[in-house]
Amino acid sequence: MLEQQLTAPSWAEFAWCAFLYKMITAGDEDYQKLAKGNVDVKELIKFLNKWKTRVENSDKSAKALAKQIEISRDDLDSLGQFSIRNVDLETVGGPSTPVLHAIENCYGSIRKSGHRVGPTATAKILHILHPDLFVMWDNPILLYFLKKSRGKVSDSGAGYCEYLRIMQQSANHITQEFEKAELYPVPLSGVFPENYLSTQLQYRHAKTMAKYLDEYYWVTQTHFKKIELPPKWYPEKKAV
């Protein structure tokens, strides 16, 4: 499809951006602290504002956000079995399905929680609540896909579903390339690219494919705009 041709990174680009992201963010410690689970809403707001989302940091804001998360609980639970790799998003743009309806409800509920919860904060909150499925974005990433998708990706429940569909295409493309790549250390059979990267980058808490997708597009669209892979002549560590 057009979106896949325009946006799906190669395995080399994807892995290199994961490495760059760790270096740029000094190990992504703020996220690693949240990855332990059972996140307090006030801690979540502090995390959001470290990324300059400008969510109001007050008890009133925390209560409003907690209320909307609770309103979304049934939809979140219904999506619990899905990841960005296996969720059925192929009917985006057509008749709504229970899965699409649940995603749209979650996005809409968090987005309208008020107190300056914009599209960036909404996607980040959703990811923290369900890190296997929801992919973060920020304004530069949203604008990039808004343009590339000719308006299908947008700040709305339906628009976010379209974004996830494109992310799923990228995830599948990366996984296929990973399975064909000659890597050292050699991945164990059945290991997914996100698990391999988490091990090689030595994260305390393994990251999901959804998180690494956000990192790739943040590095390429928000931070650098353009990246270059290591030159072909860089020293490679070979197996003995």
C-alpha positions, -999 to 999 in steps of 0.1 A, spaced: 0 0 0 10 36 -4 13 43 33 36 13 38 59 23 10 62 58 24 66 50 61 78 15 68 115 16 80 140 -11 72 153 -33 101 186 -14 100 169 20 103 146 7 130 173 -8 151 196 22 146 169 46 158 163 25 189 200 28 197 199 66 191 168 70 212 184 54 242 215 76 238 194 108 233 171 101 263 199 88 287 184 54 289 148 65 287 147 63 325 114 82 329 96 57 308 114 28 325 100 39 358 65 38 345 70 5 328 68 -13 361 30 -10 360 4 3 385 10 39 375 -3 67 397 -21 94 377 0 121 392 32 103 382 17 99 347 11 137 345 47 144 356 59 120 328 37 138 303 50 172 312 86 161 309 77 157 272 63 193 273 26 183 268 16 211 293 -11 190 309 -23 209 340 -5 195 371 -31 198 398 -54 176 419 -84 187 398 -66 176 366 -55 143 381 -91 135 393 -106 144 358 -81 122 341 -86 93 365 -123 96 359 -119 93 322 -95 64 325 -121 46 346 -148 54 320 -126 37 295 -119 6 316 -143 -17 299 -130 -8 265 -94 -11 277 -101 -45 291 -117 -57 259 -85 -48 240 -62 -64 266 -55 -95 244 -43 -74 214 -10 -60 204 -1 -37 175 9 -68 156 -22 -89 160 -52 -65 164 -76 -65 134 -75 -30 120 -81 -38 83 -117 -25 83 -106 11 92 -126 34 70 -154 9 67 -181 -4 90 -171 -1 126 -162 -33 146 -161 -39 183 -123 -35 183 -124 -2 163 -153 11 184 -133 4 216 -102 21 204 -122 52 192 -139 53 226 -106 52 245 -91 79 224 -122 101 226 -126 96 264 -90 105 272 -89 134 247 -119 151 263 -107 148 299 -97 185 297 -70 204 315 -49 207 283 -49 170 274 -41 173 237 -34 147 211 2 141 222 -8 135 258 -38 114 248 -16 90 228 10 88 255 -16 81 282 -32 53 260 2 38 255 10 37 292 -24 21 298 -19 -5 271 18 -5 259 14 -35 236 -13 -19 214 -13 19 215 15 38 198 25 73 210 27 103 187 35 140 191 25 170 169 53 166 143 45 128 139 8 136 137 13 163 111 36 140 91 10 112 89 -18 136 84 -1 147 52 11 113 41 -24 97 46 -41 126 29 -61 135 60 -71 100 71 -48 102 102 -61 129 124 -67 140 160 -98 118 164 -107 83 174 -111 73 137 -79 91 128 -60 74 155 -72 40 143 -59 48 109 -25 57 125 -25 24 143 -32 6 110 -2 22 94 19 13 125 8 -23 122 20 -24 86 54 -11 97 55 -36 125 49 -65 102 74 -52 76 101 -48 103 94 -83 117 98 -98 83 131 -81 77 143 -90 112 136 -127 105 158 -125 74 186 -105 89 221 -119 97 226 -107 133 251 -112 160 243 -123 186 220 -147 167 184 -143 180 168 -173 196 141 -190 176 107 -173 180 121 -141 194 105 -109 181 125 -78 171 113 -58 202 126 -85 225 159 -87 207 164 -49 209 154 -48 246 180 -74 254 208 -58 233 200 -23 247 199 -38 282 166 -23 293 154 -33 328 119 -36 315 115 -49 280 98 -25 255 70 -33 231 69 -30 194 45 -2 198 71 17 219 99 12 195 77 24 166 72 56 184 109 59 190 117 55 153 92 82 142 103 105 170 139 103 160 132 107 123 103 132 124 107 152 157 143 151 167 165 148 136 141 149 107 168 129 88 191 102 99 220 84 84 229 48 92 265 39 102 287 38 71 293 4 55 329 4 67 321 6 104 338 -22 124 315 -52 129 319 -77 158 319 -111 143 311 -144 160 343 -165 167 
